[in-house]
Each structure stands twice: as structure tokens, then as C-alpha cells.
């Protein structure tokens, strides 16, 4: 069931959640929502609490004052990938990385001078690397293999 189906809100709130310039960030175990539509956005920054994939509370005055979900909670519920990322973070699962792949073990570790591309290590062709690395394609290696110098683009 989509998180929106678990919330009650007016049509007006739904429209505002969609068209207002809301900057939404995943911060630790909560979601930070800043309304960039205001002259001073820092004064309109609120924290949304998510439980079981549903935004259940917001620190904004409207969430406490009115019945139903505020625009910040609805805006978070609309963004399903954000809720999925929060669930992954809480479960300790790896998030996707900028190239769309999965983080590789040790990918964030520092590389020693012996492991750099110009260290004289034998480079393999992309065809040879396919057997060693599941992420490489025959004509195009993955970033980790290229960065480690195991594959050349030539």
C-alpha cells in the first residue's frame, strides 16, 4: 500500500505538497523539509518522523494545529524513493551509489600507492574482466575496475 493511502489530508494540502519548493533531505533517522518558497527558508525548516514507511509526525505548527497530515508529511510520502532510502539506512543495507550500482566493499577505503593505476600492475581488457567482475560489461568496465587499474578503456 502506498504511504499516501495511510494519510488523511485535504486537496489543498496535496496541491501545496506538490507545487511548493520544498527541499527534502534524509538526515540520520528523520527527514528534513525546508520550504524554499519563503523569503527566509531557514525559518521554515521542519523535521518529519517516519515509522514503517509512513510519515507520522512533523515539527511544523500546522501538523499540531490541524486535523490530517501537513504538507511536509504529504511531500515526504509522495517521494517513495526517499522512503525506500530511509528504510535501507535503518536496516543497515547499502544505498545505491552515484553511478546506479551497489557500493563495493572497501570502495571508500584509501588506495595505497602500490594500487594506483600507474603502479605497473597488469591491466586486463574489458573482455577478461567480465569473468572476474559481475559489474563489468564486455565493452565497458565498471568504475571500480577502471579506478583500480584492472581495466583500460582502450
C-alpha positions in Angstrom: 0.0 0.0 0.0 1.3 3.4 -0.9 2.1 5.7 2.1 -0.3 8.3 0.8 -3.2 5.8 1.3 -2.4 5.8 5.0 -2.6 9.5 5.4 -5.6 11.8 5.6 -5.2 15.2 4.1 -7.2 17.8 2.1 -6.8 18.6 -1.6 -5.3 21.9 -0.8 -2.6 20.3 1.3 -1.9 17.8 -1.5 -1.5 20.6 -4.1 0.8 22.6 -1.8 2.9 19.5 -1.2 3.4 19.1 -4.9 3.9 22.7 -6.1 5.8 24.4 -3.3 9.6 24.5 -3.5 10.3 22.0 -0.7 13.9 20.9 -0.2 13.8 17.4 1.3 16.9 15.8 2.8 17.5 12.5 4.5 19.1 13.3 7.9 20.2 10.5 10.1 16.9 8.8 11.2 14.5 11.5 10.1 13.7 13.7 7.1 14.4 17.4 7.0 12.0 19.5 4.9 12.8 23.1 4.1 10.3 25.4 2.4 12.3 27.3 -0.2 9.2 29.3 -1.2 9.6 31.6 1.7 11.8 34.7 1.9 13.7 33.2 4.8 13.7 29.4 4.2 15.7 28.7 7.4 12.7 29.8 9.4 10.5 27.2 7.6 12.6 24.1 8.2 10.9 21.1 9.9 11.6 17.5 10.8 9.3 14.7 9.6 9.4 11.4 11.6 8.7 8.3 9.5 7.6 5.0 11.0 7.1 1.8 9.0 7.4 3.8 5.7 4.7 6.4 6.7 5.4 10.0 7.7 3.7 10.1 11.1 4.7 13.4 12.6 6.1 16.8 11.7 7.5 19.6 13.9 5.6 22.3 11.9 2.8 24.3 13.6 0.2 23.1 11.1 0.7 19.4 11.9 -0.1 20.1 15.6 -2.9 22.6 14.9 -5.0 20.9 12.1 -6.5 17.5 11.6 -4.8 15.4 9.0 -1.3 15.4 7.6 0.6 18.6 6.9 2.1 19.4 3.5 5.5 18.4 4.7 4.3 14.9 5.7 2.5 14.5 2.4 5.5 15.7 0.4 7.6 13.1 2.1 5.0 10.4 1.4 4.9 11.4 -2.3 8.6 10.7 -2.7 8.7 6.9 -2.5 12.5 6.6 -3.3 13.2 8.8 -0.3 11.2 6.4 2.0 12.9 3.4 0.5 16.3 5.0 1.1 15.4 5.7 4.7 14.3 2.1 5.2 17.6 0.9 3.7 19.5 3.2 6.0 17.6 2.0 9.1 18.2 -1.7 8.1 21.9 -1.1 7.6 21.6 -2.0 3.9 23.8 -0.3 1.4 22.3 2.5 -0.6 22.8 2.9 -4.3 25.8 4.9 -5.4 26.0 7.8 -7.8 26.6 5.5 -10.8 23.5 3.5 -10.0 25.4 0.4 -8.8 25.9 -1.0 -5.4 28.7 0.1 -3.1 31.7 -2.3 -3.3 33.4 -3.5 -0.1 36.3 -1.2 0.5 35.3 1.2 -2.2 35.6 4.1 0.2 38.9 3.0 1.6 42.1 4.8 0.8 44.1 3.3 -2.1 47.8 2.7 -1.3 50.5 3.9 -3.7 51.1 0.3 -4.9 47.4 0.0 -6.0 47.3 3.1 -8.2 46.7 3.0 -11.9 50.3 3.8 -12.8 51.9 1.3 -10.5 52.8 -1.1 -13.2 50.1 -3.6 -12.4 49.0 -5.6 -15.4 45.8 -4.2 -16.9 43.2 -6.5 -18.3 41.0 -5.9 -21.3 37.3 -5.5 -20.6 36.6 -8.9 -22.0 38.9 -10.6 -19.5 37.5 -8.6 -16.6 33.9 -9.7 -17.3 34.7 -13.1 -15.8 36.2 -11.6 -12.7 33.7 -8.8 -12.1 29.9 -9.1 -12.3 29.5 -5.4 -12.8 31.7 -5.0 -15.9 30.2 -5.2 -19.4 32.2 -6.6 -22.4 32.7 -3.2 -24.0 32.6 -1.1 -20.9 34.2 -1.8 -17.4 32.7 -0.8 -14.1 34.1 2.2 -12.3 35.8 0.2 -9.6 37.8 -1.9 -12.1 38.7 1.1 -14.1 39.7 3.1 -11.0 41.8 0.3 -9.6 43.6 0.0 -12.9 42.4 -3.6 -13.6 40.9 -2.4 -16.9 41.8 0.1 -19.6 39.2 1.8 -21.8 41.5 1.3 -24.9 
